[in-house]
Amino acid sequence: MCGRYLLQRDLAQVSKVFGALDAPPNHPPSYNIAPTQDAPVLRRNPQTGQRSLGILRWGLVPRWAKDASGAAKLMNARADGVAEKPSFRDAFAKRRCLVPADGFYEWRQEGARKQPYAVALRDGALMALAGLWEGWQQPDGTWLRSFTIITTDANAKQALVHHRMPVILPPEAWPLWLGEEPAATPELLALLKPSPAEDLACWPVPARVGKFSENDAGLIERDPTANPPPELNDPSPYEPR
């Protein structure tokens, strides 16, 4: 699963990486993005065909939902059911997006406690998490735009922490996923696979990342009290070395 992630870099830089042509939205960096919070999402404008970076709510609200109360439960969509499940199939066919992230967090059971780990691309590059988005008309007539992050089976490294992980799409897959190139369902589903284990860095971080209210750069610093296995004790790409 993916229940927390971070995006610390400036949105002007994010827009440049993704090739978004509109002005970047005004939104602060966050080291602890949680479900039901707003976050930047890259979509393709169907009228202009251009890539657009906007602010959406994390936790999908299907168009047919009676209310938005179940949004947090739909923070993730499993890759193996995304094309068939009623909550996701229409968005999968028509409204796919990319969720920018500098990394994500996952918790590993270690003895009597759960140790959080940060996961980032080893080279420090921006992640593009595969996502879906929806628009839902609220009772007052305004539109709530929301998104979900697609997860898949964990690679061998991430399986030491959790059996699921978010789908990280490489740049060459972005045009297909965003609908800039025609693609059949099997081609899209083939993209939803775990990233190579060797591409990722993983290291233990402070337990306070589990609190929604905590949000500062210290959350991605190494936890000095942890004793992780060697496979989960990589150098952080954000540390000088």
PyMOL commands that set and color helices and strands:
alter all, ss='L'
color gray80, all
select helices_A, chain A and resi 11-18+71-74+89-94+158-160+171-178+185-190+197-199+207-210+217-220+230-232
alter helices_A, ss='H'
color red, helices_A
select strands_A, chain A and resi 4-7+30-33+38-44+51-58+76-78+96-101+103-110+113-121+127-137+143-153+164-166+200-204
alter strands_A, ss='S'
color yellow, strands_A
deselect
rebuild
show_as cartoon
